[in-house]
Amino acid sequence: MLSKVWKKVCILILIIACLFNIVLKLVNRISFNKEALTSAKYMLEQYQYEKDNENIIK
């Protein structure tokens, strides 16, 4: 009898923890626009770096 109660309590805690985790991930998510700008900036920097080092390697 007591094990059934603890099993239900543990399942309830697990469900609450999963929902809390999902909500935190949704709240702290980076916006698509910000992520796209960061990615474009990184690609431009890599292109400039490769272009600058192209003459050094040859």
PyMOL commands that set and color helices and strands:
alter all, ss='L'
color gray80, all
select helices_A, chain A and resi 2-27+32-57
alter helices_A, ss='H'
color red, helices_A
deselect
rebuild
show_as cartoon
